[in-house]
Amino acid sequence: MAIGVIATITIRKGKNAEFEQLFTGLTEQVLANEPGAIFYALHRTKSDSQVYKVLEQYASQDALKAHGQTAYFLAASKKMGALVTAAPDIEVLEAV
């Protein structure tokens, strides 16, 4: 069964371009190297330009787990630490 994820990330003021560039590189890595990643896309909210939503879908729980353990995800997460105001809010969903 497919697993969905919505990650809400709030970025420090003045860090949007840096965050978007970093996330674009991460997205390219995910889609090129993770066959279990069905969908992985960054969106900025219209109500607050500092808040982003990452919409993700994985073929299985194992694919989601593998995503979080990749070297490129861990490296990007470390770099994002200086760009965000707090840890992301992660919501995991089951596909119906």
TIRO-2110 file (N, C-alpha, C; in Angstrom, 1 decimal):
// TIRO-2110
0.8, -1.2, 0.0, N, 1, A
0.0, 0.0, 0.0, CA, 1, A
0.9, 1.2, 0.0, C, 1, A
0.5, 2.2, -0.8, N, 2, A
1.3, 3.4, -0.9, CA, 2, A
1.2, 4.3, 0.4, C, 2, A
2.3, 5.0, 0.7, N, 3, A
2.4, 5.8, 1.8, CA, 3, A
2.5, 7.3, 1.4, C, 3, A
1.7, 8.2, 1.9, N, 4, A
1.9, 9.6, 1.6, CA, 4, A
2.5, 10.3, 2.7, C, 4, A
3.2, 11.4, 2.4, N, 5, A
3.8, 12.3, 3.5, CA, 5, A
3.6, 13.7, 3.1, C, 5, A
3.2, 14.5, 4.1, N, 6, A
3.2, 16.0, 3.9, CA, 6, A
4.1, 16.5, 5.0, C, 6, A
5.2, 17.1, 4.5, N, 7, A
6.1, 17.7, 5.5, CA, 7, A
6.0, 19.2, 5.4, C, 7, A
5.7, 19.9, 6.5, N, 8, A
5.6, 21.3, 6.5, CA, 8, A
6.9, 21.9, 7.1, C, 8, A
7.5, 22.8, 6.4, N, 9, A
8.8, 23.3, 6.8, CA, 9, A
8.7, 24.9, 6.7, C, 9, A
9.1, 25.5, 7.8, N, 10, A
9.1, 27.0, 7.9, CA, 10, A
10.6, 27.4, 7.8, C, 10, A
10.8, 28.3, 6.9, N, 11, A
12.2, 28.8, 6.6, CA, 11, A
12.4, 30.2, 7.2, C, 11, A
13.6, 30.4, 7.6, N, 12, A
14.0, 31.7, 8.2, CA, 12, A
13.9, 32.8, 7.1, C, 12, A
13.5, 34.0, 7.5, N, 13, A
13.4, 35.1, 6.5, CA, 13, A
14.8, 35.3, 5.8, C, 13, A
14.7, 35.5, 4.5, N, 14, A
15.9, 35.8, 3.7, CA, 14, A
16.6, 34.5, 3.3, C, 14, A
16.1, 33.3, 3.6, N, 15, A
16.7, 32.1, 3.3, CA, 15, A
16.0, 31.3, 2.2, C, 15, A
14.9, 31.8, 1.7, N, 16, A
14.1, 31.1, 0.7, CA, 16, A
14.8, 30.6, -0.5, C, 16, A
15.6, 31.5, -1.2, N, 17, A
16.3, 31.1, -2.4, CA, 17, A
17.3, 30.0, -2.1, C, 17, A
18.0, 30.1, -1.0, N, 18, A
19.0, 29.1, -0.6, CA, 18, A
18.3, 27.7, -0.3, C, 18, A
17.2, 27.8, 0.4, N, 19, A
16.4, 26.6, 0.7, CA, 19, A
15.9, 26.0, -0.6, C, 19, A
15.3, 26.8, -1.5, N, 20, A
14.7, 26.2, -2.7, CA, 20, A
15.8, 25.6, -3.6, C, 20, A
17.0, 26.2, -3.7, N, 21, A
18.1, 25.6, -4.4, CA, 21, A
18.5, 24.3, -3.9, C, 21, A
18.7, 24.2, -2.5, N, 22, A
19.0, 23.0, -1.9, CA, 22, A
18.0, 21.9, -2.1, C, 22, A
16.7, 22.3, -2.0, N, 23, A
15.7, 21.3, -2.1, CA, 23, A
15.5, 20.8, -3.6, C, 23, A
15.8, 21.7, -4.5, N, 24, A
15.7, 21.3, -5.9, CA, 24, A
16.8, 20.2, -6.2, C, 24, A
17.9, 20.4, -5.6, N, 25, A
19.0, 19.3, -5.8, CA, 25, A
18.6, 18.0, -5.1, C, 25, A
18.0, 18.1, -3.9, N, 26, A
17.5, 16.9, -3.2, CA, 26, A
16.4, 16.2, -4.0, C, 26, A
15.5, 17.0, -4.6, N, 27, A
14.4, 16.4, -5.4, CA, 27, A
15.0, 15.6, -6.6, C, 27, A
15.9, 16.2, -7.2, N, 28, A
16.5, 15.5, -8.4, CA, 28, A
17.2, 14.2, -8.0, C, 28, A
17.8, 14.2, -6.8, N, 29, A
18.5, 13.0, -6.3, CA, 29, A
17.4, 11.9, -6.0, C, 29, A
16.4, 12.3, -5.3, N, 30, A
15.3, 11.4, -4.9, CA, 30, A
14.7, 10.8, -6.1, C, 30, A
14.3, 11.6, -7.1, N, 31, A
13.6, 11.0, -8.2, CA, 31, A
14.5, 10.2, -9.1, C, 31, A
15.8, 10.5, -9.1, N, 32, A
16.7, 9.7, -10.0, CA, 32, A
17.1, 8.4, -9.3, C, 32, A
17.1, 8.3, -8.0, N, 33, A
17.7, 7.2, -7.3, CA, 33, A
16.8, 6.3, -6.5, C, 33, A
15.5, 6.8, -6.3, N, 34, A
14.6, 6.0, -5.5, CA, 34, A
13.4, 5.5, -6.3, C, 34, A
13.5, 4.3, -6.8, N, 35, A
12.3, 3.8, -7.5, CA, 35, A
11.1, 3.7, -6.7, C, 35, A
11.2, 3.7, -5.4, N, 36, A
10.0, 3.6, -4.5, CA, 36, A
9.4, 5.0, -4.3, C, 36, A
10.0, 6.0, -4.7, N, 37, A
9.5, 7.4, -4.5, CA, 37, A
8.6, 7.7, -5.8, C, 37, A
7.3, 7.7, -5.6, N, 38, A
6.4, 7.9, -6.7, CA, 38, A
6.2, 9.4, -7.0, C, 38, A
6.2, 10.2, -5.9, N, 39, A
6.0, 11.7, -6.1, CA, 39, A
6.8, 12.4, -5.0, C, 39, A
7.5, 13.4, -5.3, N, 40, A
8.3, 14.2, -4.3, CA, 40, A
8.4, 15.6, -4.9, C, 40, A
7.7, 16.5, -4.3, N, 41, A
7.6, 17.9, -4.8, CA, 41, A
7.4, 18.9, -3.7, C, 41, A
8.2, 20.0, -3.9, N, 42, A
8.1, 21.2, -3.0, CA, 42, A
7.1, 22.2, -3.4, C, 42, A
6.3, 22.7, -2.5, N, 43, A
5.4, 23.8, -2.7, CA, 43, A
5.5, 24.9, -1.7, C, 43, A
5.3, 26.1, -2.0, N, 44, A
5.3, 27.2, -1.1, CA, 44, A
3.9, 27.6, -0.9, C, 44, A
3.5, 27.9, 0.4, N, 45, A
2.1, 28.3, 0.7, CA, 45, A
1.9, 29.7, 0.2, C, 45, A
0.6, 29.9, -0.2, N, 46, A
0.3, 31.3, -0.7, CA, 46, A
0.0, 32.2, 0.5, C, 46, A
-0.3, 31.7, 1.7, N, 47, A
-0.6, 32.5, 2.8, CA, 47, A
0.6, 33.0, 3.6, C, 47, A
1.7, 32.3, 3.4, N, 48, A
3.0, 32.7, 4.2, CA, 48, A
4.2, 32.2, 3.4, C, 48, A
4.9, 33.1, 2.8, N, 49, A
6.0, 32.8, 1.9, CA, 49, A
7.2, 32.1, 2.6, C, 49, A
7.1, 32.0, 3.9, N, 50, A
8.2, 31.3, 4.6, CA, 50, A
7.8, 29.8, 4.9, C, 50, A
6.6, 29.4, 4.6, N, 51, A
6.1, 28.1, 4.8, CA, 51, A
6.0, 27.3, 3.5, C, 51, A
6.7, 26.1, 3.6, N, 52, A
6.7, 25.2, 2.4, CA, 52, A
6.1, 23.9, 2.8, C, 52, A
5.5, 23.2, 1.8, N, 53, A
4.9, 21.8, 2.0, CA, 53, A
5.7, 20.9, 1.0, C, 53, A
6.1, 19.8, 1.5, N, 54, A
6.7, 18.8, 0.6, CA, 54, A
5.7, 17.7, 0.5, C, 54, A
5.2, 17.5, -0.7, N, 55, A
4.2, 16.4, -0.9, CA, 55, A
5.0, 15.2, -1.5, C, 55, A
4.8, 14.1, -0.8, N, 56, A
5.6, 12.9, -1.1, CA, 56, A
4.7, 11.7, -1.2, C, 56, A
5.0, 10.7, -2.0, N, 57, A
4.3, 9.4, -2.0, CA, 57, A
5.4, 8.4, -2.3, C, 57, A
5.3, 7.3, -1.5, N, 58, A
6.2, 6.2, -1.7, CA, 58, A
5.4, 4.9, -1.9, C, 58, A
6.0, 3.9, -2.6, N, 59, A
5.3, 2.7, -2.9, CA, 59, A
5.1, 1.8, -1.7, C, 59, A
5.9, 2.0, -0.6, N, 60, A
5.7, 1.2, 0.6, CA, 60, A
6.4, 1.9, 1.8, C, 60, A
6.1, 1.3, 2.9, N, 61, A
6.8, 1.8, 4.1, CA, 61, A
8.3, 1.6, 4.0, C, 61, A
8.7, 0.5, 3.4, N, 62, A
10.1, 0.3, 3.3, CA, 62, A
10.8, 1.4, 2.4, C, 62, A
10.1, 1.8, 1.3, N, 63, A
10.6, 2.8, 0.4, CA, 63, A
10.7, 4.2, 1.2, C, 63, A
9.8, 4.5, 2.1, N, 64, A
9.9, 5.7, 2.9, CA, 64, A
11.0, 5.6, 3.8, C, 64, A
11.2, 4.5, 4.5, N, 65, A
12.3, 4.3, 5.4, CA, 65, A
13.7, 4.4, 4.7, C, 65, A
13.8, 3.8, 3.5, N, 66, A
15.0, 3.9, 2.7, CA, 66, A
15.3, 5.3, 2.3, C, 66, A
14.3, 6.1, 2.0, N, 67, A
14.5, 7.5, 1.6, CA, 67, A
15.2, 8.3, 2.7, C, 67, A
14.7, 8.1, 4.0, N, 68, A
15.3, 8.8, 5.1, CA, 68, A
16.7, 8.4, 5.5, C, 68, A
17.2, 7.3, 4.9, N, 69, A
18.5, 6.8, 5.2, CA, 69, A
19.5, 7.1, 4.1, C, 69, A
19.1, 7.7, 3.0, N, 70, A
20.1, 8.0, 1.9, CA, 70, A
21.1, 9.0, 2.3, C, 70, A
22.3, 8.9, 1.8, N, 71, A
23.3, 9.9, 2.1, CA, 71, A
23.0, 11.3, 1.7, C, 71, A
22.3, 11.4, 0.5, N, 72, A
22.0, 12.7, 0.0, CA, 72, A
20.9, 13.4, 0.8, C, 72, A
19.9, 12.6, 1.3, N, 73, A
18.9, 13.1, 2.2, CA, 73, A
19.5, 13.6, 3.5, C, 73, A
20.3, 12.8, 4.1, N, 74, A
21.0, 13.1, 5.4, CA, 74, A
21.8, 14.4, 5.2, C, 74, A
22.6, 14.5, 4.1, N, 75, A
23.4, 15.7, 3.9, CA, 75, A
22.5, 16.9, 3.7, C, 75, A
21.5, 16.8, 2.9, N, 76, A
20.6, 18.0, 2.7, CA, 76, A
19.9, 18.4, 4.0, C, 76, A
19.5, 17.4, 4.8, N, 77, A
18.8, 17.7, 6.1, CA, 77, A
19.8, 18.5, 7.0, C, 77, A
21.0, 18.1, 7.0, N, 78, A
22.0, 18.8, 7.8, CA, 78, A
22.2, 20.3, 7.4, C, 78, A
22.3, 20.5, 6.1, N, 79, A
22.4, 21.8, 5.5, CA, 79, A
21.1, 22.6, 5.8, C, 79, A
20.0, 22.0, 5.8, N, 80, A
18.7, 22.7, 6.0, CA, 80, A
18.6, 23.2, 7.4, C, 80, A
19.3, 22.6, 8.3, N, 81, A
19.2, 23.0, 9.7, CA, 81, A
19.4, 24.5, 10.0, C, 81, A
20.3, 25.1, 9.2, N, 82, A
20.6, 26.5, 9.3, CA, 82, A
19.5, 27.4, 8.6, C, 82, A
18.7, 26.8, 7.9, N, 83, A
17.7, 27.5, 7.1, CA, 83, A
16.3, 27.5, 7.7, C, 83, A
16.0, 26.6, 8.5, N, 84, A
14.7, 26.4, 9.1, CA, 84, A
14.5, 27.0, 10.4, C, 84, A
13.3, 27.3, 10.8, N, 85, A
13.0, 27.9, 12.1, CA, 85, A
12.8, 26.8, 13.2, C, 85, A
12.4, 25.6, 12.8, N, 86, A
12.2, 24.5, 13.7, CA, 86, A
12.2, 23.2, 12.9, C, 86, A
12.1, 22.1, 13.6, N, 87, A
12.0, 20.8, 12.9, CA, 87, A
10.8, 20.8, 12.0, C, 87, A
10.8, 20.1, 10.9, N, 88, A
9.6, 20.0, 10.1, CA, 88, A
8.5, 19.2, 10.8, C, 88, A
7.3, 19.6, 10.5, N, 89, A
6.1, 18.9, 10.9, CA, 89, A
5.8, 17.8, 9.9, C, 89, A
5.8, 16.6, 10.3, N, 90, A
5.7, 15.5, 9.3, CA, 90, A
4.3, 14.8, 9.6, C, 90, A
3.5, 14.6, 8.5, N, 91, A
2.3, 13.9, 8.6, CA, 91, A
2.4, 12.7, 7.6, C, 91, A
2.2, 11.5, 8.1, N, 92, A
2.3, 10.3, 7.3, CA, 92, A
0.8, 9.8, 7.1, C, 92, A
0.6, 9.5, 5.8, N, 93, A
-0.8, 9.1, 5.4, CA, 93, A
-0.8, 7.8, 4.7, C, 93, A
-1.9, 7.1, 4.8, N, 94, A
-2.1, 5.8, 4.1, CA, 94, A
-3.0, 6.1, 2.8, C, 94, A
-2.5, 5.6, 1.7, N, 95, A
-3.3, 5.8, 0.5, CA, 95, A
-4.6, 4.9, 0.6, C, 95, A
-5.7, 5.4, 0.0, N, 96, A
-6.9, 4.7, 0.0, CA, 96, A
-7.2, 4.2, -1.4, C, 96, A
END
